[in-house]
Amino acid sequence: MRRRLWWSLVLFDHRVCELSDSKATMLAPIWDCKIPLNVNDFDLRPDMKVLPTIYEQPSEALFVTVRGELGDFVRHSSFHLDFTNPSLRLVAGNVRSASDADDDGLAALEKSLEDRYLRLCNLENPVHFMTVWMTRAWLAKYRLFQYLCQYPHPSAEQTDVMRSNAIKDAISFLDCDTKLTSSPLAKRFTWLHELQFPLPAYIYLVQDLTKQPLKDDAELKWKVMDVNYQAHFLIIEVADNLLFRALGKNILEAWAALEVASGTQGTPFQAPHMVTDIKLVMTHRMQKVQTRKMHQRGDTTSTRSYDSAASSLPSPMNSANQPQQYGGGDQGFVDPTLPAYQSGLDDLMSSNKGLDMDMIDWNAILMQSQGW
C-alpha cells in the first residue's frame, strides 16, 4: 500500500511538473521504491507477514501495476532525463541509453507488457479497456519522444525508415487517444486521459503534411487527426482554448499547402471536418473582435449589444450565407472576392501564435508540451 501511495504521488507530481513546464520532477532514478504488486485488494490484510503471490493474469491492481512499470522504465531512460535533468545521467548507473539498444529498450518493454497483461485483458471491462489503450498510447508517445530526442531538428540526418516509424508512432498515439476519448467505457476516467492530449503527435504530423502534402499516407494522417479532433474539440468551447489556438493556424496552413499542391495536379480533396470547423471558429472570433473594436471606438452607428451585433454578421454556420473560401475542400483557401474579410482572418490567425514549422526545435517543443 505504501508503494501504491508513493507511485501515485510521484506520477501526479510528474504530471504537475509537465503541465507547469517544470524540470523539478520526482520521476527520477534517485530512489528505489519498487512498483506495486499485481494482486487483488482482498489479498492484502493488515496482519500479513509476507507479501501475497503475484498473479499471472490481470488483477484489481492492473492499472497501477502497469503504470508503475511504465514510470519505472521512463525514469531510467535517456530521452526522459535529457528533457528533465541531464546531470542525473552521470550519477545514475542504470540509465537506459539509446547506445545500449536501438530502441532504448522500448520494444522489449512493449512485448513484456503485452504478453503479461494486455493480451489477457477483457476490453468490456472499463479498467482493462483504459489500461490497454493508455498503455499503448504511452508506448507510442515514448517511441516518438525517443526519435525526436535523437533528431530534434528537421535538418538532422535520418533515414526514410526512421521518419516512417516516427509517423507510425504519431498515428498510433492519436488512434489510441481517440479510442479512449470517444468510448463510454472510459467515461469515469476522463479526468485522467484528457490530461494526456497528444500535442506532439499533431505537431509532427502537421509538420510533415506541410512539407509533403501529397505523400502516399497523407490521407491517412488527415483522417486520424480529424477523428481525434472531433473526439476532443466538438464537446468543448474551442474558441479560446489554448490547444486549439496553437494548432489551428498550422493545421490550416497544412491544408492550404495540400490545396495548392493538388490544384496543380487537378486532384481536389474534400476538406476534413476539423479544417472546416477551425475556419468557422476563426471566422466567429474575427467577427467578435471586429465588433469589440467597433464598440471600443464608440461607434454610434450601432447601439446593439455585443452578441446581437456579432450574430447579425453573415454566419459561416449558414450554408446559404457561407463565404466562398469556407466551402468544400476543392476551393482555394483565399477568396479574392473577399479581400477585407480574408485579411481580417489572416490578422486573427497570425495573433494565435501558431508554431513555426520551419524553425521548430523538438527539444524545446517537447520540454514545453510533455504536459499536453
Backbone torsions as a table, in degrees:
resi	resn	phi	psi	omega
1	MET	NA	-34.3	175.4
2	ARG	-65.5	-38.7	177.8
3	ARG	-62.4	-44.5	179.6
4	ARG	-60.5	-44.4	179.8
5	LEU	-64.2	-45.1	-179.4
6	TRP	-59.5	-48.9	-177.4
7	TRP	-67.0	-35.7	177.2
8	SER	-62.2	-43.3	-178.8
9	LEU	-69.6	-42.2	-178.3
10	VAL	-65.2	-45.1	-178.9
11	LEU	-69.3	-33.9	174.7
12	PHE	-66.8	-43.0	176.9
13	ASP	-59.4	-40.5	179.7
14	HIS	-64.5	-40.0	178.4
15	ARG	-64.7	-41.8	177.9
16	VAL	-62.4	-40.7	178.5
17	CYS	-63.5	-40.9	178.4
18	GLU	-63.4	-45.0	-178.3
19	LEU	-66.4	-30.1	-178.5
20	SER	-98.4	8.2	178.8
21	ASP	57.7	41.5	179.8
22	SER	-108.6	142.1	179.1
23	LYS	-90.4	-6.2	-173.1
24	ALA	-81.6	51.4	-179.1
25	THR	-83.1	146.4	175.6
26	MET	-83.5	-5.1	178.2
27	LEU	-80.5	80.9	-173.7
28	ALA	-144.0	159.8	-176.3
29	PRO	-84.7	46.8	-176.2
30	ILE	-117.6	7.9	176.8
31	TRP	-140.1	167.8	-169.4
32	ASP	-128.3	26.2	177.7
33	CYS	-67.0	130.9	178.9
34	LYS	-75.7	163.1	179.3
35	ILE	-79.2	157.3	178.9
36	PRO	-61.9	149.0	179.9
37	LEU	-76.3	151.3	175.5
38	ASN	-84.4	79.2	-178.7
39	VAL	-136.1	162.4	176.6
40	ASN	-82.7	154.8	-178.4
41	ASP	-62.3	-35.0	-177.2
42	PHE	-73.4	-7.2	175.0
43	ASP	-82.1	-8.2	-177.6
44	LEU	-103.7	127.2	-178.6
45	ARG	-134.9	146.0	-178.7
46	PRO	-60.3	-28.3	-175.2
47	ASP	-93.1	10.7	-177.9
48	MET	-69.4	143.7	177.1
49	LYS	-104.7	-23.4	178.8
50	VAL	-131.8	156.6	179.9
51	LEU	-71.5	148.6	179.9
52	PRO	-70.1	164.5	178.9
53	THR	-71.6	135.7	-179.3
54	ILE	-73.5	137.0	-179.5
55	TYR	-75.9	148.2	175.9
56	GLU	-93.7	3.6	177.9
57	GLN	-137.0	170.3	-178.3
58	PRO	-56.4	138.8	178.3
59	SER	-121.2	-173.2	177.7
60	GLU	-65.8	-21.0	-179.7
61	ALA	-96.4	19.3	-175.1
62	LEU	-53.4	-52.3	-174.1
63	PHE	-64.8	-46.5	-177.5
64	VAL	-66.5	-32.4	178.8
65	THR	-69.3	-49.2	-178.8
66	VAL	-64.9	-43.3	179.1
67	ARG	-63.9	-34.2	176.9
68	GLY	-66.0	-40.7	178.0
69	GLU	-64.4	-41.8	177.7
70	LEU	-63.1	-45.3	179.6
71	GLY	-62.9	-39.4	179.5
72	ASP	-66.3	-37.2	177.1
73	PHE	-66.1	-46.3	-175.1
74	VAL	-64.6	-40.9	-175.1
75	ARG	-67.1	-16.1	176.7
76	HIS	-104.2	8.8	-175.1
77	SER	-98.1	142.9	-177.1
78	SER	-64.8	-36.9	-177.6
79	PHE	-65.4	-27.7	177.0
80	HIS	-77.2	-46.8	-177.7
81	LEU	-67.4	-31.2	177.5
82	ASP	-61.3	-29.1	-178.5
83	PHE	-93.3	-18.1	-174.1
84	THR	-111.1	-57.4	-177.3
85	ASN	-152.7	84.3	-177.4
86	PRO	-57.8	-26.8	-178.4
87	SER	-64.0	-24.1	-179.9
88	LEU	-68.0	-19.2	177.8
89	ARG	-65.6	-23.3	-178.5
90	LEU	-82.7	-26.4	-176.3
91	VAL	-103.5	-15.7	179.8
92	ALA	-99.1	114.8	-175.5
93	GLY	-81.9	-6.6	-176.3
94	ASN	-113.6	31.5	179.5
95	VAL	-78.6	130.8	176.3
96	ARG	-79.5	124.1	-178.7
97	SER	-116.5	151.9	178.5
98	ALA	-62.2	-18.5	177.8
99	SER	-75.8	-21.7	178.4
100	ASP	-76.5	-32.4	179.2
101	ALA	-155.4	147.9	-175.2
102	ASP	-59.8	-30.9	-176.5
103	ASP	-110.9	15.6	176.9
104	ASP	64.6	17.8	179.3
105	GLY	86.3	3.7	-177.0
106	LEU	-67.3	-37.3	-179.9
107	ALA	-63.4	-42.2	179.1
108	ALA	-66.2	-40.4	177.8
109	LEU	-63.2	-45.0	-178.8
110	GLU	-61.0	-45.0	179.5
111	LYS	-63.1	-40.5	179.7
112	SER	-63.5	-45.9	-179.6
113	LEU	-67.2	-39.0	178.3
114	GLU	-63.9	-45.9	-175.7
115	ASP	-70.6	-40.1	-173.9
116	ARG	-86.2	-27.5	-173.2
117	TYR	-129.2	-61.3	-164.9
118	LEU	-64.6	-40.0	-178.0
119	ARG	-67.1	-18.5	-179.1
120	LEU	-95.3	-1.7	-175.8
121	CYS	-76.7	149.7	174.1
122	ASN	-97.7	109.7	-173.9
123	LEU	-71.9	-1.1	172.1
124	GLU	-89.5	-8.9	176.4
125	ASN	-89.4	122.0	-175.6
126	PRO	-55.4	-42.9	-179.7
127	VAL	-66.5	-40.9	177.8
128	HIS	-64.6	-43.8	-179.4
129	PHE	-59.5	-48.2	-179.7
130	MET	-63.3	-41.5	-178.8
131	THR	-63.0	-44.5	-177.7
132	VAL	-61.5	-51.1	-171.4
133	TRP	-81.4	-29.3	174.4
134	MET	-69.9	-38.5	178.8
135	THR	-63.9	-46.4	179.6
136	ARG	-66.2	-35.3	175.9
137	ALA	-65.3	-44.5	179.4
138	TRP	-63.0	-40.1	179.1
139	LEU	-63.6	-43.0	177.2
140	ALA	-63.3	-40.7	178.8
141	LYS	-60.9	-44.8	-177.9
142	TYR	-69.2	-35.3	175.7
143	ARG	-64.5	-41.5	177.7
144	LEU	-65.0	-41.1	178.8
145	PHE	-62.8	-40.9	179.8
146	GLN	-62.7	-43.1	178.1
147	TYR	-61.9	-45.7	-178.0
148	LEU	-70.8	-24.8	174.8
149	CYS	-69.0	-37.7	-179.4
150	GLN	-79.0	-32.5	-177.7
151	TYR	-130.1	72.1	-175.5
152	PRO	-73.8	-18.5	-177.0
153	HIS	-113.4	144.2	179.9
154	PRO	-59.0	-27.0	-177.4
155	SER	-83.1	-4.4	-179.0
156	ALA	-63.6	142.1	-179.8
157	GLU	-71.0	127.1	-179.8
158	GLN	-158.9	155.9	-177.0
159	THR	-89.3	165.4	176.6
160	ASP	-63.3	-33.2	178.9
161	VAL	-64.2	-41.1	179.0
162	MET	-62.8	-45.8	178.9
163	ARG	-62.3	-42.4	-179.5
164	SER	-61.9	-41.7	179.0
165	ASN	-65.4	-38.4	178.5
166	ALA	-64.7	-39.9	177.6
167	ILE	-63.6	-42.9	177.9
168	LYS	-60.9	-40.0	179.1
169	ASP	-66.2	-41.2	178.6
170	ALA	-63.4	-42.6	178.4
171	ILE	-64.8	-42.6	178.7
172	SER	-63.8	-40.1	177.6
173	PHE	-58.1	-47.4	179.3
174	LEU	-66.3	-42.1	-177.0
175	ASP	-63.1	-45.2	178.8
176	CYS	-64.3	-40.9	178.9
177	ASP	-63.9	-37.7	178.3
178	THR	-63.3	-42.9	179.1
179	LYS	-59.2	-40.9	179.6
180	LEU	-70.0	-44.0	-174.6
181	THR	-69.9	-32.4	-173.3
182	SER	-97.0	-8.0	-175.7
183	SER	-91.5	135.5	175.6
184	PRO	-67.5	-19.2	179.6
185	LEU	-65.2	-27.9	-177.5
186	ALA	-98.1	10.6	-174.8
187	LYS	-59.2	-39.6	-178.2
188	ARG	-67.9	-17.3	-175.6
189	PHE	-111.0	21.0	-179.4
190	THR	-57.9	-39.3	-179.3
191	TRP	-56.7	-27.2	-177.1
192	LEU	-89.4	-53.6	-172.3
193	HIS	-76.9	-18.6	176.5
194	GLU	-73.9	-14.6	174.3
195	LEU	-79.2	-4.1	-176.6
196	GLN	-109.0	38.9	-177.2
197	PHE	-55.6	130.7	-172.8
198	PRO	-81.0	56.0	-177.4
199	LEU	-59.1	-45.3	-180.0
200	PRO	-59.0	-34.0	178.9
201	ALA	-66.2	-44.0	176.7
202	TYR	-58.5	-49.1	-176.3
203	ILE	-59.5	-45.3	-176.9
204	TYR	-65.7	-43.2	-179.1
205	LEU	-68.1	-41.4	178.6
206	VAL	-64.5	-39.6	177.3
207	GLN	-59.8	-45.3	-179.7
208	ASP	-67.4	-39.2	-179.9
209	LEU	-68.5	-33.2	178.4
210	THR	-66.8	-37.8	-178.0
211	LYS	-83.9	-31.7	-178.0
212	GLN	-132.5	71.8	-171.7
213	PRO	-67.3	-24.0	-176.3
214	LEU	-110.9	22.5	177.5
215	LYS	-64.7	155.5	-172.6
216	ASP	-55.0	-36.5	-176.2
217	ASP	-94.9	13.6	-177.9
218	ALA	-61.4	-41.6	-178.7
219	GLU	-61.9	-40.7	178.6
220	LEU	-64.4	-41.8	179.6
221	LYS	-60.4	-46.4	179.8
222	TRP	-62.9	-40.3	-178.1
223	LYS	-65.2	-44.9	-178.5
224	VAL	-64.8	-42.9	178.0
225	MET	-65.5	-39.8	-177.7
226	ASP	-64.0	-44.5	-179.9
227	VAL	-64.7	-41.4	179.3
228	ASN	-67.2	-40.4	177.7
229	TYR	-58.4	-45.8	-178.8
230	GLN	-64.9	-36.0	179.3
231	ALA	-66.2	-32.5	-176.2
232	HIS	-92.8	-51.5	-163.4
233	PHE	-94.2	-13.4	-179.0
234	LEU	-79.7	-7.1	-178.5
235	ILE	-109.9	5.2	-179.8
236	ILE	-130.8	166.5	175.3
237	GLU	-81.8	105.3	-168.8
238	VAL	-90.4	-16.0	-171.3
239	ALA	-55.7	-39.7	-178.5
240	ASP	-110.4	15.9	179.2
241	ASN	-76.0	129.9	-175.9
242	LEU	-60.4	-43.3	179.9
243	LEU	-63.1	-43.5	179.9
244	PHE	-61.1	-44.7	-177.4
245	ARG	-68.3	-33.6	179.8
246	ALA	-71.5	-37.2	-175.3
247	LEU	-90.5	-30.7	-171.1
248	GLY	-54.8	-49.3	-177.2
249	LYS	-60.3	-44.7	-176.7
250	ASN	-72.7	-31.5	175.6
251	ILE	-65.4	-42.6	178.1
252	LEU	-66.2	-35.5	177.6
253	GLU	-66.8	-38.8	177.5
254	ALA	-65.6	-39.3	178.6
255	TRP	-68.9	-38.1	176.8
256	ALA	-62.0	-39.0	177.4
257	ALA	-62.8	-38.1	177.7
258	LEU	-66.2	-42.5	-179.6
259	GLU	-63.2	-40.2	178.7
260	VAL	-65.8	-46.2	-178.2
261	ALA	-66.3	-40.8	-178.8
262	SER	-72.9	-29.2	179.2
263	GLY	-64.9	-34.5	179.5
264	THR	-70.5	-20.8	179.8
265	GLN	-105.4	0.7	178.5
266	GLY	68.0	29.5	-178.7
267	THR	-119.1	88.0	-178.4
268	PRO	-70.6	151.0	178.2
269	PHE	-122.5	143.7	176.1
270	GLN	-79.8	128.1	-177.7
271	ALA	-64.3	132.6	174.6
272	PRO	-67.8	163.3	-175.3
273	HIS	-58.5	-39.4	-175.2
274	MET	-66.9	-33.4	177.9
275	VAL	-65.4	-47.8	178.1
276	THR	-60.7	-42.3	-177.9
277	ASP	-66.7	-41.6	179.3
278	ILE	-62.4	-42.1	178.3
279	LYS	-63.0	-41.3	178.9
280	LEU	-63.8	-44.5	179.9
281	VAL	-65.4	-41.5	177.5
282	MET	-59.9	-41.2	180.0
283	THR	-62.9	-46.7	179.7
284	HIS	-62.1	-40.8	179.1
285	ARG	-65.1	-38.7	178.4
286	MET	-62.5	-42.6	179.5
287	GLN	-63.0	-40.0	179.4
288	LYS	-67.3	-40.6	178.3
289	VAL	-62.7	-44.0	179.1
290	GLN	-63.0	-41.5	179.0
291	THR	-64.9	-41.0	179.3
292	ARG	-63.3	-43.0	178.6
293	LYS	-62.7	-38.0	-179.8
294	MET	-63.2	-41.9	179.7
295	HIS	-71.1	-34.9	179.4
296	GLN	-66.7	-30.6	178.0
297	ARG	-78.5	-4.4	-178.9
298	GLY	70.7	36.6	-178.5
299	ASP	-61.6	119.9	-177.4
300	THR	-87.8	-2.0	-178.7
301	THR	-78.0	-11.5	-179.1
302	SER	-138.7	125.9	177.3
303	THR	-111.3	11.1	-178.2
304	ARG	-77.6	161.9	179.3
305	SER	-72.2	167.1	-179.6
306	TYR	-54.3	-51.2	-176.2
307	ASP	-66.9	-41.7	-176.9
308	SER	-69.1	-33.2	178.0
309	ALA	-67.5	-41.8	-179.5
310	ALA	-67.5	-37.6	-176.7
311	SER	-72.4	-18.6	-178.6
312	SER	-80.3	-14.5	178.9
313	LEU	-73.2	159.5	179.4
314	PRO	-56.9	120.3	-175.5
315	SER	-89.4	127.4	177.2
316	PRO	-65.9	-14.6	178.8
317	MET	-74.6	-16.7	-178.8
318	ASN	-98.3	110.4	-175.1
319	SER	-62.1	-25.8	-179.6
320	ALA	-71.3	-31.6	-179.3
321	ASN	-105.8	10.0	-171.7
322	GLN	-69.2	127.5	177.8
323	PRO	-58.3	150.1	-170.3
324	GLN	-62.9	-37.3	-174.8
325	GLN	-72.5	-5.3	178.5
326	TYR	-106.7	32.3	179.4
327	GLY	-93.7	-144.5	-175.2
328	GLY	-70.0	171.4	-176.1
329	GLY	-69.1	-15.3	-179.0
330	ASP	-86.4	3.1	179.1
331	GLN	-99.4	153.2	-179.6
332	GLY	-69.2	157.2	-178.6
333	PHE	-70.0	-38.9	-179.0
334	VAL	-99.0	127.7	178.2
335	ASP	-99.1	109.7	-176.7
336	PRO	-63.7	-16.3	-179.1
337	THR	-81.5	-10.3	-178.5
338	LEU	-128.8	60.5	-174.9
339	PRO	-63.0	-41.6	-178.8
340	ALA	-66.5	-40.8	180.0
341	TYR	-62.8	-46.6	-179.3
342	GLN	-66.7	-39.2	179.9
343	SER	-60.8	-41.9	177.5
344	GLY	-62.7	-39.4	178.5
345	LEU	-65.3	-41.4	179.6
346	ASP	-62.5	-39.8	177.8
347	ASP	-62.6	-40.9	-179.8
348	LEU	-66.0	-44.2	-179.9
349	MET	-63.4	-39.9	-178.6
350	SER	-66.0	-24.1	178.9
351	SER	-83.5	-4.4	-176.7
352	ASN	-87.0	3.2	173.5
353	LYS	57.0	52.2	173.6
354	GLY	-66.2	161.5	-177.4
355	LEU	-80.8	137.6	177.4
356	ASP	-80.2	101.5	-174.5
357	MET	-67.9	-25.6	-179.3
358	ASP	-78.3	-26.6	-177.1
359	MET	-108.0	15.9	-171.7
360	ILE	-66.7	135.2	176.1
361	ASP	-117.7	108.7	-172.0
362	TRP	-68.1	-25.1	174.8
363	ASN	-61.4	-43.7	179.6
364	ALA	-71.2	-41.9	-178.4
365	ILE	-62.3	-44.5	-177.6
366	LEU	-68.8	-35.8	177.6
367	MET	-62.1	-35.6	-177.3
368	GLN	-91.3	-12.6	-172.2
369	SER	-119.5	4.2	-179.4
370	GLN	-60.8	-26.2	-177.8
371	GLY	-79.9	-12.9	-177.0
372	TRP	-76.9	NA	NA
